[in-house]
Amino acid sequence: MLVPGIVLALVFLYFPMGGLVIAFQDFKPWLGFIHSPWVGLNNFRLMFAREDSLEVIRNTFVIAGLKIVFGLLVPFVFSLLLNELRHMFVKRLVQTLVYLPHFMSWVILGGILINLLGNNGPVNQLLGSWFGIESIPFLMQGDWFRFTVVVSDIWKEFGFGTILFLAALTAVNPALYEAAEMDGAGRWKQTLNVTIPAITPIVIVLGTLSLGNILNAGFDQIFNLYNALVYDKGDIIDTFAYRAGLLKTQFSFATAVGMFKSVVSFFLIVTAYRMAFKFANYRIF
């Protein structure tokens, strides 16, 4: 029964890794892997020598770091607030509504955001008519683009994170709340002394495991939102490799960039799992 899955994994996941040899060649498609000239580590040296390469690495760390921090903080706080609701119908309705954007493609959301946040879009028109604020270049200026990317990603994904935290909250022993209430603790004290300590392990696990995604700033989202005006603050490793490899046909250089990202991500994932085991006793095997 495992043979078909193993064959598919080998064909589509492991055999293509042989193409990484391109990173060490001056690859010419008409010469192929075998006859393309070998250049060693020149593509990697070029990557660290180019200013735009270093720029996209910085952008990737900044955008991914902000997404990780606020992507944990927002669902954590929201789950605590949602957990205080006693009306189950309202609680489930809110939980469903905030979870729905998780299933929407960035192709769709990208088009919606471009229309909403354009210079003449509804958002800028409302800001101008209600508050007298000049048009904000959400998608045309680097810093505003980062802000838009992080906020829109949190809006799309915090519902999924909320479900994880709510699941952890259901495992809290009700007797702890009863004991705290008998000691005179109100809802705020119960939250500080019972709820938060009880779900701290899952927060640690999610936080440490998310370190493995520090170089995944979200290709789908950035690709559907960015433009040449925000390359200095919004370009990330994945979009940079896409333009270098497919648009400029710099196959060897793009492969080197992608390989650098994969190697760093591998070590970050290993480190994250070791930290999760050390601080939260979480392990897969």
Salt bridges, closest charged atoms under 4 A:
ASP26 OD1 - LYS28 NZ 3.65
GLU51 OE2 - ARG58 NH2 3.44
ASP52 OD2 - ARG50 NH2 2.62
GLU84 OE1 - ARG187 NE 2.99
ASP143 OD1 - LYS233 NZ 2.80
ASP153 OD1 - LYS67 NZ 3.98
GLU157 OE1 - HIS102 ND1 2.63
GLU157 OE2 - LYS156 NZ 3.01
ASP235 OD2 - ARG243 NH2 2.62
ASP238 OD1 - LYS261 NZ 2.71
